Each structure stands twice: as C-alpha cells, then as structure tokens.
Amino acid sequence: MKKLLLLLVAISMIMFITACSNEADGQESDENTNTTEETTENTETEEETPEKATNDKVEAVFWHAMSGEGQESIEAIVDNFNQSQDEYTIIPEFQGSYEEALTKYRSVGGTADAPAIIQTFEVGTKYMIDSGFIEPVQSFIDEEGYDVSQLEENILNYYTVDDQLYSMPFNSSTPVMLYNKDAFKEAGLDPENPPQTFEEIKEAAEKLTVKNGDNTERYGFSILNYGWFIEELIATQGGLYVNNDNGRSDSATEAVFNGEEGLRIFELMDEMNKAGTYGNFGSNWDDIRAAFQTENTAMYLDSSAGVTTTVENAPFEVGVAYIPYSEEAERNGVIIGGASLWMSNGIEEEKQKAAWEFMKYLQSPESQAKWHIETGYFAINPAAYEEDIVKDKWKEYPQLKVTVDQLQETKPSFATQGALISVFPEARQQVVTAMENVLQGTDPKEALDKAAEETNRVIEQANRANQ
C-alpha cells in the first residue's frame, strides 16, 4: 500500500508541475524548465556519444535537471572536480525537468541501476524521505565529522528533519520583490525606500497605477498565481502552512494556511484587485516577467535566481526589496526554495563515497562563488561571498546582495523552515485555484477555506494509505 501511495504522489507531482510551472526553486522549476524537444535532443546526444571516464577511477552518475547556463555551470564544476583528484569521476547526465527526472528515478530507485546522485526539487523532500531510495547525507557527516556549520543555516534548515540532514542543498533561491525605480520617481515615491508592509504596498500601488480611460496601462503590484508565493507570505508573518509544526514535529494532519496570516494575504489581493491596482498576469513566469519589463506592472514578486536576467533586460532601473509582510505581524523572513542533491542507497559503497566527495567539493567557496555569479542561486557556503569574483559581480549588480541579506536575516523557526508534506503539489494547486477564484470575485475566506478543505482530504488519504 505504501508503494502505491508513493507512486500516486509522484504521478501527482508530474501532473501538477507540468501544468503550473515553466521551470523548477523551488523553485527552480521557474527558471529551468525544458521543452520536450530539448529533452529528446539531449537524450539522443547522450545515447550517441556516451560519457567516457578513466577505467581506474570510480564512476558515479549524477542526474540533474539544469539546462542553459545552469547546465553549463554545473558541468564545468564537475569537470574541475574530476580533474582535481584521481579517485573518482562524476558523470553528469541531464534528465529533463524535475518531474521527468523523478519519474525515471522511481523506476530504478533502491537498485544498483540508480544514479549515485539525483537532483530533486524542494517539494519532493517528503516523498524522497519516505521512498526508502536514499541514503541521508547525515550518515557521511557523522562518520567523517564534517563541519556543516560552515554552510548557510537557513538553507540547511529546509532539508533537515529530526536533526538529520537528508540531502545536500544545491540550487537554492527565495522570493524577492522587484520594482521599477523609474516608475517610483515618476509617481513621487522614493526609489531607495520601497514599501515593506501590506498597507505600504497598497498605498504605493495606488500612486503607481496608470489608467487611460477604462484601460489600465500600468498596475501597481502583481503576484504570480503560484502557491510558493503564498507559502512565503504566510511564513514571513510567522504563520504555518500545515499543523504539527509544519509537519516537522509529527506528520501533518490538516492545513492551517487558511488562518489569519493566509487570510490577510487574500484580503490584500481582493482589495487591490477591486481597486484596480492589482495586475493578474496568470500563472506563467514568463508572462509576469514580460509584464514587468514592458512596464505593465511596477512591482511584483519573483525568484531571487531571476534577478540578474531581469536587471539586464529591463529598459529601466530595477530595484530589489524584501517580500512584504502584514503590519499585524513581525517580519520573520523566507523559506528556501529550489532543489537539493540526494544520494542513492542500494548502490556500491564506492559510488556513494564518490558522491559524497563531490558534494563536499561542490560546497567549497570557490565552487559556490562560481555557481552564484553564473546562475544567480545562493551560495550554500557563505564564505563564497568573500571571493573576488562575487565582490565584482555585486558591484555590477548590487541587487544580488539584497537577496542574500533577506535570507541571512531570516529567523529560524518552523514557519521559515517550510512545510513537510508528501502531497505538496496537490496543496499548491488548491491554493492557486483559490487565488484565481478571489481574483474572479470569490470571498477570500471562502476561497481559502475550500482550498484547505481539499488539502485536508488528500492529506488524510495519504496518511491513511501510509499507515
């Protein structure tokens, strides 16, 4: 029965993310989604020209879902690792999107045919833990006495369950608010003092909205119809997504995202939508980014990993700020998004050792500095920010430092650690539906309560099947 549940959960992940993302974050499906054509071409190339490694080295396969610049960067880091020592060879293999990679992994997990390392998105954490297919990296940390204190605590927290670090963080990001500094100046707002609270967002959006008769040429504020942002806006108020300490002190049995923290967000959306200051650009990342760059919206929430590209492409000066919070709460910070690297069990111990050595190499300041400046993802090892190449990058793009500051100022708690549920994709879809319904006129509380009710139903089914 448990295997059937894991199969259903994996299938639901595929259906949900295929419908709702154009990437991966955490996050990041947003920035790294690949088309079927690209996946096919890559697979054909791999079959025609298989990777070669020296016979006297232990070979360990690394399945990843990075494309474009992310793929180029990680393959360069792998090459550097392979050349840095003479014991191991890591073989990177692109497997398509996160959901495609997970589908493939499900068929070989727990066997000798499994890759030594697989990259999995953050919402797959509970599934991976429950699958029985992985070896927690904590095993190697304890055996070696590896010092994890050198790594970013607020990133490690997400992947730590019951004091065990299950996977090694890899491409990590958080949401930030991007805003048009030129529009701020035009509206008489201080471009160096962006709004921080919900009420300040409302007031600024009124001044930033530009109408031409019945036509709105520029909206003041927008949020992508994507559940991740609601999770973050709840967490920064100190609110939980599910009960039992976000599913971390015990298995979650019900959703609580429809509490006061969630309701404040939906009421903000409802009020601004009715006032005509809120732009609804759907659930496609490209659409809302295009709306910002063409000045159809003056402020919006995006992934920190997309900041550099937006700054480069926008025809105006871009500002970056922390995500807003309610005046009725204190700012708590953000939950990490993106993906991490998992080690397979059921494979040769030598391959596990190779995987562990590569994971450690990946966390070096030099590797993390290169990764940060080339992709926009956070450095898992903060010492990377002291590298000259990062300092130079920050001089060119000071907006990047804002994203790091927000992460490092986050207060560790169950709220900012993030929820742990195996049916996360279904829950996110229910929240997206609630967002869409509110923008169509549904009462905020009614929309949220229905989303929580449907989430409770799938949580109950999952828990019953897992008993």
Secondary structure by P-SEA (a helix, b strand, c coil): caaaaaaaaaaaaaaaaaaccccccccccccccccaaaaaaaaaaaaaccccccccbbbbbbbbcccaaaaaaaaaaaaaaaaacccbbbbbbbcccaaaaaaaaaacccccccccbbbbcccaaaaaaaccccccaaaaaaaaccccccccccccccccccccccccccbbbbbbbbbcaaaaaaaccccccccccaaaaaaaaaaaccccccccccccccccccaaaaaaaaaaaccccccccccccccccccccccaaaaaaaaaaaaaaaacccccccccaaaaaaaaaaccccbbbbbccaaaaaaaccccbbbbbcbbbbcccccbbbbbbbbbbbbbccccaaaaaaaaaaaaaaacaaaaaaaaaacccccccccccccaaaaaaaaacaaaaaaaaaaaacccccccccccccaaaaaaaaaaaaaaaaaacccaaaaaaaaaaaaaaaaaaaaaaac
